[in-house]
């Protein structure tokens, strides 16, 4: 709040420019606000805001509008449209990670502290969300806050990834406006009895389960539903979609939740969430998930092996190894002759 209400004056008490002190009506705001003139002095502006009892903090909000400023613990660069961690904070977080990596044994309290630090950092390092479960999953092995344990291998790998990211002094998140949402008729579904189905408008695609698809019980229906969403995203990218926001329908809230957050405590599902996040970020595709009941989901029959009479989409890209371990392309010629 204080950063947004930074005083529009210079240190001398004079206006910083001839421009209005507050933004006027734009394409994104049509509220009938009356804005004060830009020639207000320091004293005059404070007089206007006295009734609001705005707690001006000059140290934090400064004495003028600046194109680069710190707010909510992040550095916001308006001209370059980026947000990043302040140098001091990034180095402090890096030191915490390195401290854990260099310790022979660590306490639950220290591990939780680093987890909180890194969770906060995912606002900038958005692909870091899937690296958090490997840390939080280790919490359950501690008897109490001060108990000491060796770091798990999976936890160490996650911390090493974060160390590499925090070491880079130039990393920032690009601030990109979300495009208007498009409804292209995108539906997915999966079943443990047959496979998964994907619908893109009038087109469709299916993958069939192979024997032992659940990999000794480590994969379940939620994993399948998440894979269906991942396959849909790969198809959208293959068909040239980028820099867009798309509405996608699914009937599995677990898969929707994991892919929305970019992480899951389940290792198999977490890998899908990681790939999904990387794909969406690299192509600037924002997915708006919408729950649909199975009975109303047009992809439901396909996931149970009831295929349309029209020809499906032809797979023209490679699927991740994780997926080919459990699913295979359907021989539609064989099915049509049976």
Phi and psi in degrees as GROMACS dihedral restraints (atoms count N, CA, C in turn):
[ dihedral_restraints ]
;  ai    aj    ak    al  type     phi  dphi    fc
    3     4     5     6     1   -66.7    20    10
    4     5     6     7     1   -36.3    20    10
    6     7     8     9     1   -67.4    20    10
    7     8     9    10     1   -36.7    20    10
    9    10    11    12     1   -71.4    20    10
   10    11    12    13     1   -28.9    20    10
   12    13    14    15     1  -101.3    20    10
   13    14    15    16     1    33.3    20    10
   15    16    17    18     1   -60.1    20    10
   16    17    18    19     1   134.2    20    10
   18    19    20    21     1   -60.1    20    10
   19    20    21    22     1   131.7    20    10
   21    22    23    24     1   -87.4    20    10
   22    23    24    25     1    49.4    20    10
   24    25    26    27     1  -137.8    20    10
   25    26    27    28     1   165.6    20    10
   27    28    29    30     1   -91.8    20    10
   28    29    30    31     1   177.1    20    10
   30    31    32    33     1   -62.7    20    10
   31    32    33    34     1   -24.5    20    10
   33    34    35    36     1   -82.0    20    10
   34    35    36    37     1    -6.1    20    10
   36    37    38    39     1    92.0    20    10
   37    38    39    40     1     4.3    20    10
   39    40    41    42     1   -97.1    20    10
   40    41    42    43     1   158.7    20    10
   42    43    44    45     1   -60.5    20    10
   43    44    45    46     1   147.4    20    10
   45    46    47    48     1   -81.5    20    10
   46    47    48    49     1   -20.0    20    10
   48    49    50    51     1  -162.6    20    10
   49    50    51    52     1   177.9    20    10
   51    52    53    54     1   -85.9    20    10
   52    53    54    55     1    -4.6    20    10
   54    55    56    57     1   -75.9    20    10
   55    56    57    58     1   156.5    20    10
   57    58    59    60     1   -55.8    20    10
   58    59    60    61     1   146.8    20    10
   60    61    62    63     1   -66.7    20    10
   61    62    63    64     1   -25.9    20    10
   63    64    65    66     1  -128.9    20    10
   64    65    66    67     1   155.5    20    10
   66    67    68    69     1   -64.5    20    10
   67    68    69    70     1   139.9    20    10
   69    70    71    72     1   -88.4    20    10
   70    71    72    73     1  -172.9    20    10
   72    73    74    75     1   -62.8    20    10
   73    74    75    76     1   129.0    20    10
   75    76    77    78     1  -124.0    20    10
   76    77    78    79     1  -172.1    20    10
   78    79    80    81     1   -64.7    20    10
   79    80    81    82     1   -25.5    20    10
   81    82    83    84     1  -101.1    20    10
   82    83    84    85     1    -5.6    20    10
   84    85    86    87     1  -139.3    20    10
   85    86    87    88     1   129.3    20    10
   87    88    89    90     1  -126.2    20    10
   88    89    90    91     1    19.7    20    10
   90    91    92    93     1   -70.5    20    10
   91    92    93    94     1   138.5    20    10
   93    94    95    96     1   -78.7    20    10
   94    95    96    97     1    60.4    20    10
   96    97    98    99     1   -80.4    20    10
   97    98    99   100     1   148.0    20    10
   99   100   101   102     1  -104.8    20    10
  100   101   102   103     1   115.9    20    10
  102   103   104   105     1   -96.1    20    10
  103   104   105   106     1   143.7    20    10
  105   106   107   108     1   -69.9    20    10
  106   107   108   109     1   154.7    20    10
  108   109   110   111     1   -65.6    20    10
  109   110   111   112     1   159.2    20    10
  111   112   113   114     1   -80.8    20    10
  112   113   114   115     1    -6.5    20    10
  114   115   116   117     1   -91.0    20    10
  115   116   117   118     1    11.4    20    10
  117   118   119   120     1   -63.6    20    10
  118   119   120   121     1   140.5    20    10
  120   121   122   123     1   -87.8    20    10
  121   122   123   124     1   173.2    20    10
  123   124   125   126     1   -53.1    20    10
  124   125   126   127     1   -52.8    20    10
  126   127   128   129     1   -63.6    20    10
  127   128   129   130     1   -41.8    20    10
  129   130   131   132     1   -65.1    20    10
  130   131   132   133     1   -39.4    20    10
  132   133   134   135     1   -66.5    20    10
  133   134   135   136     1   -43.7    20    10
  135   136   137   138     1   -62.4    20    10
  136   137   138   139     1   -34.2    20    10
  138   139   140   141     1   -64.1    20    10
  139   140   141   142     1   -36.5    20    10
  141   142   143   144     1   -66.8    20    10
  142   143   144   145     1   -31.7    20    10
  144   145   146   147     1   -99.6    20    10
  145   146   147   148     1     3.4    20    10
  147   148   149   150     1   -59.8    20    10
  148   149   150   151     1   -42.0    20    10
  150   151   152   153     1   -66.0    20    10
  151   152   153   154     1   -26.6    20    10
  153   154   155   156     1   -79.6    20    10
  154   155   156   157     1   -16.1    20    10
  156   157   158   159     1    54.6    20    10
  157   158   159   160     1    44.5    20    10
  159   160   161   162     1   -69.1    20    10
  160   161   162   163     1   123.8    20    10
  162   163   164   165     1   -81.5    20    10
  163   164   165   166     1    77.0    20    10
  165   166   167   168     1   -60.6    20    10
  166   167   168   169     1   132.4    20    10
  168   169   170   171     1  -122.4    20    10
  169   170   171   172     1    95.4    20    10
  171   172   173   174     1   -59.7    20    10
  172   173   174   175     1   -34.4    20    10
  174   175   176   177     1   -62.0    20    10
  175   176   177   178     1   -37.8    20    10
  177   178   179   180     1   -89.2    20    10
  178   179   180   181     1   -41.6    20    10
  180   181   182   183     1   -91.7    20    10
  181   182   183   184     1   -12.6    20    10
  183   184   185   186     1    75.2    20    10
  184   185   186   187     1  -172.1    20    10
  186   187   188   189     1  -113.3    20    10
  187   188   189   190     1     7.8    20    10
  189   190   191   192     1  -161.6    20    10
  190   191   192   193     1   159.8    20    10
  192   193   194   195     1   -70.3    20    10
  193   194   195   196     1   134.3    20    10
  195   196   197   198     1  -123.2    20    10
  196   197   198   199     1   144.9    20    10
  198   199   200   201     1   -72.4    20    10
  199   200   201   202     1   -23.9    20    10
  201   202   203   204     1  -125.4    20    10
  202   203   204   205     1   124.1    20    10
  204   205   206   207     1  -150.8    20    10
  205   206   207   208     1   163.9    20    10
  207   208   209   210     1  -103.5    20    10
  208   209   210   211     1   128.2    20    10
  210   211   212   213     1  -149.7    20    10
  211   212   213   214     1   138.9    20    10
  213   214   215   216     1    58.0    20    10
  214   215   216   217     1    24.3    20    10
  216   217   218   219     1    84.8    20    10
  217   218   219   220     1     7.3    20    10
  219   220   221   222     1  -123.0    20    10
  220   221   222   223     1   156.1    20    10
  222   223   224   225     1   -93.2    20    10
  223   224   225   226     1   118.4    20    10
  225   226   227   228     1  -103.6    20    10
  226   227   228   229     1   120.1    20    10
  228   229   230   231     1  -109.9    20    10
  229   230   231   232     1   100.5    20    10
  231   232   233   234     1   -67.6    20    10
  232   233   234   235     1   -46.4    20    10
  234   235   236   237     1   -58.6    20    10
  235   236   237   238     1   -41.6    20    10
  237   238   239   240     1   -90.8    20    10
  238   239   240   241     1    -5.5    20    10
  240   241   242   243     1    55.5    20    10
  241   242   243   244     1    54.7    20    10
  243   244   245   246     1  -134.4    20    10
  244   245   246   247     1   160.5    20    10
  246   247   248   249     1  -135.5    20    10
  247   248   249   250     1   140.1    20    10
  249   250   251   252     1  -149.7    20    10
  250   251   252   253     1   171.5    20    10
  252   253   254   255     1   -80.2    20    10
  253   254   255   256     1   140.4    20    10
  255   256   257   258     1   -59.7    20    10
  256   257   258   259     1   150.1    20    10
  258   259   260   261     1   -54.4    20    10
  259   260   261   262     1   -45.9    20    10
  261   262   263   264     1   -63.1    20    10
  262   263   264   265     1   -41.0    20    10
  264   265   266   267     1   -69.8    20    10
  265   266   267   268     1   -42.7    20    10
  267   268   269   270     1   -59.8    20    10
  268   269   270   271     1   -43.1    20    10
  270   271   272   273     1   -68.5    20    10
  271   272   273   274     1   -34.7    20    10
  273   274   275   276     1   -66.3    20    10
  274   275   276   277     1   -43.1    20    10
  276   277   278   279     1   -66.1    20    10
  277   278   279   280     1   -39.7    20    10
  279   280   281   282     1   -61.8    20    10
  280   281   282   283     1   -41.1    20    10
  282   283   284   285     1   -63.1    20    10
  283   284   285   286     1   -37.7    20    10
  285   286   287   288     1   -64.0    20    10
  286   287   288   289     1   -43.7    20    10
  288   289   290   291     1   -64.6    20    10
  289   290   291   292     1   -45.2    20    10
  291   292   293   294     1   -64.6    20    10
  292   293   294   295     1   -32.6    20    10
  294   295   296   297     1   -63.8    20    10
  295   296   297   298     1   -42.1    20    10
  297   298   299   300     1   -66.9    20    10
  298   299   300   301     1   -42.8    20    10
  300   301   302   303     1   -65.2    20    10
  301   302   303   304     1   -29.6    20    10
  303   304   305   306     1   -88.7    20    10
  304   305   306   307     1    -8.1    20    10
  306   307   308   309     1   -84.8    20    10
  307   308   309   310     1   145.8    20    10
  309   310   311   312     1   -71.2    20    10
  310   311   312   313     1   -42.5    20    10
  312   313   314   315     1  -139.6    20    10
  313   314   315   316     1   150.2    20    10
  315   316   317   318     1  -130.3    20    10
  316   317   318   319     1   155.0    20    10
  318   319   320   321     1   -91.6    20    10
  319   320   321   322     1   162.6    20    10
  321   322   323   324     1   -61.7    20    10
  322   323   324   325     1   -40.6    20    10
  324   325   326   327     1   -59.8    20    10
  325   326   327   328     1   -44.4    20    10
  327   328   329   330     1   -66.7    20    10
  328   329   330   331     1   -38.8    20    10
  330   331   332   333     1   -66.6    20    10
  331   332   333   334     1   -40.9    20    10
  333   334   335   336     1   -66.3    20    10
  334   335   336   337     1   -36.1    20    10
  336   337   338   339     1   -63.0    20    10
  337   338   339   340     1   -44.9    20    10
  339   340   341   342     1   -67.3    20    10
  340   341   342   343     1   -38.2    20    10
  342   343   344   345     1   -61.0    20    10
  343   344   345   346     1   -43.1    20    10
  345   346   347   348     1   -63.7    20    10
  346   347   348   349     1   -40.7    20    10
  348   349   350   351     1   -59.4    20    10
  349   350   351   352     1   -46.9    20    10
  351   352   353   354     1   -73.4    20    10
  352   353   354   355     1   -32.8    20    10
  354   355   356   357     1   -60.6    20    10
  355   356   357   358     1   -43.1    20    10
  357   358   359   360     1   -61.6    20    10
  358   359   360   361     1   -38.3    20    10
  360   361   362   363     1   -71.4    20    10
  361   362   363   364     1   -17.7    20    10
  363   364   365   366     1   -66.9    20    10
  364   365   366   367     1   -11.3    20    10
  366   367   368   369     1   -63.2    20    10
  367   368   369   370     1   -33.1    20    10
  369   370   371   372     1   -92.9    20    10
  370   371   372   373     1   -48.8    20    10
  372   373   374   375     1   -95.2    20    10
  373   374   375   376     1    76.7    20    10
  375   376   377   378     1   -65.4    20    10
  376   377   378   379     1   -27.5    20    10
  378   379   380   381     1   -79.4    20    10
  379   380   381   382     1     4.4    20    10
  381   382   383   384     1   -88.5    20    10
  382   383   384   385     1    -7.9    20    10
  384   385   386   387     1   -58.6    20    10
  385   386   387   388     1   -41.3    20    10
  387   388   389   390     1   -72.6    20    10
  388   389   390   391     1    -6.5    20    10
  390   391   392   393     1   -92.9    20    10
  391   392   393   394     1    -2.4    20    10
  393   394   395   396     1   -81.8    20    10
  394   395   396   397     1   -39.8    20    10
  396   397   398   399     1   -57.7    20    10
  397   398   399   400     1   -32.7    20    10
  399   400   401   402     1   -63.7    20    10
  400   401   402   403     1   -23.2    20    10
  402   403   404   405     1   -88.0    20    10
  403   404   405   406     1   -49.8    20    10
  405   406   407   408     1   -68.0    20    10
  406   407   408   409     1   -29.4    20    10
  408   409   410   411     1   -64.6    20    10
  409   410   411   412     1   -21.0    20    10
  411   412   413   414     1   -78.7    20    10
  412   413   414   415     1   -13.7    20    10
  414   415   416   417     1   -59.5    20    10
  415   416   417   418     1   -37.1    20    10
  417   418   419   420     1   -68.7    20    10
  418   419   420   421     1   -12.5    20    10
  420   421   422   423     1   -86.2    20    10
  421   422   423   424     1    -3.1    20    10
  423   424   425   426     1   -96.3    20    10
  424   425   426   427     1   135.5    20    10
  426   427   428   429     1   -75.7    20    10
  427   428   429   430     1   -33.3    20    10
  429   430   431   432     1  -157.0    20    10
  430   431   432   433     1   176.1    20    10
  432   433   434   435     1   -60.2    20    10
  433   434   435   436     1   -34.0    20    10
  435   436   437   438     1   -99.1    20    10
  436   437   438   439     1    -0.3    20    10
  438   439   440   441     1   -64.8    20    10
  439   440   441   442     1   146.5    20    10
  441   442   443   444     1  -109.3    20    10
  442   443   444   445     1   139.3    20    10
  444   445   446   447     1  -145.8    20    10
  445   446   447   448     1   156.4    20    10
  447   448   449   450     1   -70.4    20    10
  448   449   450   451     1   150.0    20    10
  450   451   452   453     1   -74.1    20    10
  451   452   453   454     1   132.8    20    10
  453   454   455   456     1   -64.5    20    10
  454   455   456   457     1   153.4    20    10
  456   457   458   459     1   -60.1    20    10
  457   458   459   460     1   -42.1    20    10
  459   460   461   462     1   -64.8    20    10
  460   461   462   463     1   -37.3    20    10
  462   463   464   465     1   -66.3    20    10
  463   464   465   466     1   -41.4    20    10
  465   466   467   468     1   -62.6    20    10
  466   467   468   469     1   -41.9    20    10
  468   469   470   471     1   -61.9    20    10
  469   470   471   472     1   -40.3    20    10
  471   472   473   474     1   -65.4    20    10
  472   473   474   475     1   -42.0    20    10
  474   475   476   477     1   -65.6    20    10
  475   476   477   478     1   -36.6    20    10
  477   478   479   480     1   -65.5    20    10
  478   479   480   481     1   -37.5    20    10
  480   481   482   483     1   -62.4    20    10
  481   482   483   484     1   -45.1    20    10
  483   484   485   486     1   -66.0    20    10
  484   485   486   487     1   -37.2    20    10
  486   487   488   489     1   -59.9    20    10
  487   488   489   490     1   -44.6    20    10
  489   490   491   492     1   -61.4    20    10
  490   491   492   493     1   -42.6    20    10
  492   493   494   495     1   -66.9    20    10
  493   494   495   496     1   -45.6    20    10
  495   496   497   498     1   -72.8    20    10
  496   497   498   499     1   -16.8    20    10
  498   499   500   501     1   -70.9    20    10
  499   500   501   502     1   -30.2    20    10
  501   502   503   504     1   -72.4    20    10
  502   503   504   505     1   120.8    20    10
  504   505   506   507     1   -80.8    20    10
  505   506   507   508     1   -12.8    20    10
  507   508   509   510     1  -107.4    20    10
  508   509   510   511     1     7.1    20    10
  510   511   512   513     1   -75.5    20    10
  511   512   513   514     1   136.4    20    10
  513   514   515   516     1  -149.5    20    10
  514   515   516   517     1   158.8    20    10
  516   517   518   519     1   -95.5    20    10
  517   518   519   520     1   130.5    20    10
  519   520   521   522     1   -77.9    20    10
  520   521   522   523     1   130.4    20    10
  522   523   524   525     1   -91.1    20    10
  523   524   525   526     1   109.7    20    10
  525   526   527   528     1  -120.4    20    10
  526   527   528   529     1   131.3    20    10
  528   529   530   531     1   -65.5    20    10
  529   530   531   532     1   137.2    20    10
  531   532   533   534     1   -72.6    20    10
  532   533   534   535     1   130.9    20    10
  534   535   536   537     1   -71.5    20    10
  535   536   537   538     1   159.7    20    10
  537   538   539   540     1   -58.3    20    10
  538   539   540   541     1   139.6    20    10
  540   541   542   543     1   -69.6    20    10
  541   542   543   544     1   137.0    20    10
  543   544   545   546     1  -114.0    20    10
  544   545   546   547     1   138.8    20    10
  546   547   548   549     1  -107.1    20    10
  547   548   549   550     1   101.4    20    10
  549   550   551   552     1   -99.5    20    10
  550   551   552   553     1     9.6    20    10
  552   553   554   555     1    72.9    20    10
  553   554   555   556     1    54.3    20    10
  555   556   557   558     1  -103.5    20    10
  556   557   558   559     1   120.3    20    10
  558   559   560   561     1  -136.7    20    10
  559   560   561   562     1   144.3    20    10
  561   562   563   564     1  -137.0    20    10
  562   563   564   565     1   155.6    20    10
  564   565   566   567     1  -159.9    20    10
  565   566   567   568     1   161.8    20    10
  567   568   569   570     1  -147.3    20    10
  568   569   570   571     1   155.5    20    10
  570   571   572   573     1  -144.5    20    10
  571   572   573   574     1   148.0    20    10
  573   574   575   576     1   -80.2    20    10
  574   575   576   577     1    -3.2    20    10
  576   577   578   579     1   -92.8    20    10
  577   578   579   580     1   -19.9    20    10
  579   580   581   582     1  -142.4    20    10
  580   581   582   583     1   -57.2    20    10
  582   583   584   585     1   168.2    20    10
  583   584   585   586     1  -139.4    20    10
  585   586   587   588     1  -135.1    20    10
  586   587   588   589     1   154.3    20    10
  588   589   590   591     1  -131.1    20    10
  589   590   591   592     1   145.0    20    10
  591   592   593   594     1  -131.0    20    10
  592   593   594   595     1   134.2    20    10
  594   595   596   597     1  -122.5    20    10
  595   596   597   598     1   128.2    20    10
  597   598   599   600     1  -124.0    20    10
  598   599   600   601     1    94.6    20    10
  600   601   602   603     1    64.3    20    10
  601   602   603   604     1  -116.0    20    10
  603   604   605   606     1   -93.9    20    10
  604   605   606   607     1    -3.7    20    10
  606   607   608   609     1   -97.7    20    10
  607   608   609   610     1   159.5    20    10
  609   610   611   612     1  -147.2    20    10
  610   611   612   613     1   163.3    20    10
  612   613   614   615     1  -153.5    20    10
  613   614   615   616     1   149.4    20    10
  615   616   617   618     1  -143.4    20    10
  616   617   618   619     1   150.7    20    10
  618   619   620   621     1  -128.5    20    10
  619   620   621   622     1   141.1    20    10
  621   622   623   624     1  -107.6    20    10
  622   623   624   625     1   142.5    20    10
  624   625   626   627     1   -67.0    20    10
  625   626   627   628     1   146.4    20    10
  627   628   629   630     1  -111.3    20    10
  628   629   630   631     1   162.7    20    10
  630   631   632   633     1   -59.1    20    10
  631   632   633   634     1   133.9    20    10
  633   634   635   636     1    77.2    20    10
  634   635   636   637     1    22.4    20    10
  636   637   638   639     1   -59.3    20    10
  637   638   639   640     1   -28.8    20    10
  639   640   641   642     1   -80.6    20    10
  640   641   642   643     1     0.9    20    10
  642   643   644   645     1    48.3    20    10
  643   644   645   646     1    61.5    20    10
  645   646   647   648     1    60.3    20    10
  646   647   648   649     1    36.0    20    10
  648   649   650   651     1    85.3    20    10
  649   650   651   652     1     4.9    20    10
  651   652   653   654     1   -83.3    20    10
  652   653   654   655     1   -13.9    20    10
  654   655   656   657     1  -119.6    20    10
  655   656   657   658     1   140.1    20    10
  657   658   659   660     1  -136.2    20    10
  658   659   660   661     1  -167.6    20    10
  660   661   662   663     1   -62.4    20    10
  661   662   663   664     1   -34.5    20    10
  663   664   665   666     1   -64.8    20    10
  664   665   666   667     1   -39.7    20    10
  666   667   668   669     1   -62.6    20    10
  667   668   669   670     1   -45.3    20    10
  669   670   671   672     1   -59.6    20    10
  670   671   672   673     1   -44.2    20    10
  672   673   674   675     1   -64.3    20    10
  673   674   675   676     1   -37.6    20    10
  675   676   677   678     1   -67.8    20    10
  676   677   678   679     1   -39.4    20    10
  678   679   680   681     1   -62.8    20    10
  679   680   681   682     1   -38.7    20    10
  681   682   683   684     1   -58.8    20    10
  682   683   684   685     1   -41.2    20    10
  684   685   686   687     1   -67.5    20    10
  685   686   687   688     1   -37.9    20    10
  687   688   689   690     1   -65.5    20    10
  688   689   690   691     1   -43.7    20    10
  690   691   692   693     1   -61.9    20    10
  691   692   693   694     1   -41.0    20    10
  693   694   695   696     1   -59.0    20    10
  694   695   696   697     1   -45.7    20    10
  696   697   698   699     1   -61.7    20    10
  697   698   699   700     1   -40.7    20    10
  699   700   701   702     1   -63.1    20    10
  700   701   702   703     1   -38.7    20    10
  702   703   704   705     1   -64.8    20    10
  703   704   705   706     1   -41.7    20    10
  705   706   707   708     1   -62.2    20    10
  706   707   708   709     1   -41.8    20    10
  708   709   710   711     1   -66.1    20    10
  709   710   711   712     1   -42.0    20    10
  711   712   713   714     1   -60.6    20    10
  712   713   714   715     1   -32.8    20    10
  714   715   716   717     1   -88.0    20    10
  715   716   717   718     1     8.9    20    10
  717   718   719   720     1    94.2    20    10
  718   719   720   721     1    10.7    20    10
  720   721   722   723     1   -78.9    20    10
  721   722   723   724     1   137.2    20    10
  723   724   725   726     1  -164.9    20    10
  724   725   726   727     1   162.1    20    10
  726   727   728   729     1    48.8    20    10
  727   728   729   730     1    54.9    20    10
  729   730   731   732     1  -150.5    20    10
  730   731   732   733     1   166.8    20    10
  732   733   734   735     1  -122.4    20    10
  733   734   735   736     1   121.6    20    10
  735   736   737   738     1  -121.4    20    10
  736   737   738   739     1   140.5    20    10
  738   739   740   741     1   -86.8    20    10
  739   740   741   742     1   126.9    20    10
  741   742   743   744     1  -127.1    20    10
  742   743   744   745     1   134.1    20    10
  744   745   746   747     1  -104.6    20    10
  745   746   747   748     1   131.8    20    10
  747   748   749   750     1  -144.7    20    10
  748   749   750   751     1   153.3    20    10
  750   751   752   753     1  -108.0    20    10
  751   752   753   754     1    19.4    20    10
  753   754   755   756     1  -123.0    20    10
  754   755   756   757     1   108.0    20    10
  756   757   758   759     1   -68.5    20    10
  757   758   759   760     1   -28.8    20    10
  759   760   761   762     1   -64.9    20    10
  760   761   762   763     1   -45.2    20    10
  762   763   764   765     1   -66.8    20    10
  763   764   765   766     1   -41.4    20    10
  765   766   767   768     1   -60.3    20    10
  766   767   768   769     1   -44.9    20    10
  768   769   770   771     1   -63.7    20    10
  769   770   771   772     1   -44.4    20    10
  771   772   773   774     1   -64.3    20    10
  772   773   774   775     1   -44.2    20    10
  774   775   776   777     1   -75.1    20    10
  775   776   777   778     1   -28.6    20    10
  777   778   779   780     1   -67.2    20    10
  778   779   780   781     1   -41.3    20    10
  780   781   782   783     1   -81.7    20    10
  781   782   783   784     1   -20.9    20    10
  783   784   785   786     1    79.4    20    10
  784   785   786   787     1    20.4    20    10
  786   787   788   789     1  -164.5    20    10
  787   788   789   790     1   163.6    20    10
  789   790   791   792     1  -157.3    20    10
  790   791   792   793     1   147.9    20    10
  792   793   794   795     1   -71.2    20    10
  793   794   795   796     1   -18.3    20    10
  795   796   797   798     1   -81.2    20    10
  796   797   798   799     1   123.9    20    10
  798   799   800   801     1   -60.5    20    10
  799   800   801   802     1   -42.7    20    10
  801   802   803   804     1   -65.7    20    10
  802   803   804   805     1   -46.4    20    10
  804   805   806   807     1   -66.8    20    10
  805   806   807   808     1   -33.5    20    10
  807   808   809   810     1   -64.9    20    10
  808   809   810   811     1   -36.0    20    10
  810   811   812   813     1   -65.4    20    10
  811   812   813   814     1   -38.4    20    10
  813   814   815   816     1   -64.3    20    10
  814   815   816   817     1   -44.8    20    10
  816   817   818   819     1   -60.3    20    10
  817   818   819   820     1   -37.7    20    10
  819   820   821   822     1   -65.2    20    10
  820   821   822   823     1   -47.2    20    10
  822   823   824   825     1   -64.5    20    10
  823   824   825   826     1   -41.4    20    10
  825   826   827   828     1   -61.3    20    10
  826   827   828   829     1   -44.0    20    10
  828   829   830   831     1   -62.7    20    10
  829   830   831   832     1   -45.8    20    10
  831   832   833   834     1   -62.5    20    10
  832   833   834   835     1   -40.1    20    10
  834   835   836   837     1   -66.4    20    10
  835   836   837   838     1   -46.2    20    10
  837   838   839   840     1   -66.6    20    10
  838   839   840   841     1   -37.3    20    10
  840   841   842   843     1   -69.6    20    10
  841   842   843   844     1   -43.1    20    10
  843   844   845   846     1   -68.3    20    10
  844   845   846   847     1   -22.7    20    10
  846   847   848   849     1  -113.0    20    10
  847   848   849   850     1     6.4    20    10
  849   850   851   852     1    50.9    20    10
  850   851   852   853     1    50.1    20    10
  852   853   854   855     1  -107.8    20    10
  853   854   855   856     1   119.3    20    10
  855   856   857   858     1   -99.8    20    10
  856   857   858   859     1   125.9    20    10
  858   859   860   861     1  -103.4    20    10
  859   860   861   862     1   126.8    20    10
  861   862   863   864     1  -103.6    20    10
  862   863   864   865     1   107.3    20    10
  864   865   866   867     1   -81.0    20    10
  865   866   867   868     1   141.6    20    10
  867   868   869   870     1  -133.6    20    10
  868   869   870   871     1   125.7    20    10
  870   871   872   873     1   -74.7    20    10
  871   872   873   874     1   138.4    20    10
  873   874   875   876     1  -134.6    20    10
  874   875   876   877     1   136.2    20    10
  876   877   878   879     1   -64.6    20    10
  877   878   879   880     1   145.7    20    10
  879   880   881   882     1   -55.1    20    10
  880   881   882   883     1   -39.4    20    10
  882   883   884   885     1   -64.2    20    10
  883   884   885   886     1   -23.3    20    10
  885   886   887   888     1  -102.8    20    10
  886   887   888   889     1    -0.4    20    10
  888   889   890   891     1   -86.6    20    10
  889   890   891   892     1   113.6    20    10
  891   892   893   894     1   -66.4    20    10
  892   893   894   895     1   -14.7    20    10
  894   895   896   897     1   -85.4    20    10
  895   896   897   898     1   -10.1    20    10
  897   898   899   900     1   -60.4    20    10
  898   899   900   901     1   -48.9    20    10
  900   901   902   903     1   -59.5    20    10
  901   902   903   904     1   -38.6    20    10
  903   904   905   906     1   -61.8    20    10
  904   905   906   907     1   -42.1    20    10
  906   907   908   909     1   -65.9    20    10
  907   908   909   910     1   -17.0    20    10
  909   910   911   912     1  -104.7    20    10
  910   911   912   913     1    12.0    20    10
  912   913   914   915     1    89.1    20    10
  913   914   915   916     1     5.1    20    10
  915   916   917   918     1   -93.0    20    10
  916   917   918   919     1    93.8    20    10
  918   919   920   921     1   -93.8    20    10
  919   920   921   922     1   148.1    20    10
  921   922   923   924     1   -64.2    20    10
  922   923   924   925     1   161.9    20    10
  924   925   926   927     1   -79.8    20    10
  925   926   927   928     1   -19.1    20    10
  927   928   929   930     1   -74.8    20    10
  928   929   930   931     1   159.7    20    10
  930   931   932   933     1   -72.4    20    10
  931   932   933   934     1   141.8    20    10
  933   934   935   936     1   -81.7    20    10
  934   935   936   937     1   172.2    20    10
  936   937   938   939     1   -65.9    20    10
  937   938   939   940     1   141.9    20    10
  939   940   941   942     1   -91.2    20    10
  940   941   942   943     1   124.8    20    10
  942   943   944   945     1   -67.0    20    10
  943   944   945   946     1   116.1    20    10
  945   946   947   948     1  -118.3    20    10
  946   947   948   949     1    15.8    20    10
  948   949   950   951     1  -141.2    20    10
  949   950   951   952     1   162.3    20    10
  951   952   953   954     1   -83.7    20    10
  952   953   954   955     1   138.4    20    10
  954   955   956   957     1   -89.0    20    10
  955   956   957   958     1   149.1    20    10
  957   958   959   960     1   -58.3    20    10
  958   959   960   961     1   149.5    20    10
  960   961   962   963     1   -56.6    20    10
  961   962   963   964     1   -39.0    20    10
  963   964   965   966     1   -53.1    20    10
  964   965   966   967     1   -40.4    20    10
  966   967   968   969     1   -74.6    20    10
  967   968   969   970     1   -43.4    20    10
  969   970   971   972     1   -68.7    20    10
  970   971   972   973     1   -15.1    20    10
  972   973   974   975     1   -67.8    20    10
  973   974   975   976     1   -27.6    20    10
  975   976   977   978     1  -118.2    20    10
  976   977   978   979     1   -19.3    20    10
  978   979   980   981     1  -136.1    20    10
  979   980   981   982     1   150.5    20    10
  981   982   983   984     1  -135.9    20    10
  982   983   984   985     1   158.6    20    10
  984   985   986   987     1   -67.7    20    10
  985   986   987   988     1   151.3    20    10
  987   988   989   990     1   -89.7    20    10
  988   989   990   991     1   136.0    20    10
  990   991   992   993     1   -83.3    20    10
  991   992   993   994     1    93.0    20    10
  993   994   995   996     1   -70.6    20    10
  994   995   996   997     1   -28.5    20    10
  996   997   998   999     1   -65.1    20    10
  997   998   999  1000     1   -45.0    20    10
  999  1000  1001  1002     1   -63.0    20    10
 1000  1001  1002  1003     1   -41.4    20    10
 1002  1003  1004  1005     1   -65.3    20    10
 1003  1004  1005  1006     1   -39.5    20    10
 1005  1006  1007  1008     1   -68.9    20    10
 1006  1007  1008  1009     1   -24.1    20    10
 1008  1009  1010  1011     1   -90.8    20    10
 1009  1010  1011  1012     1   -12.8    20    10
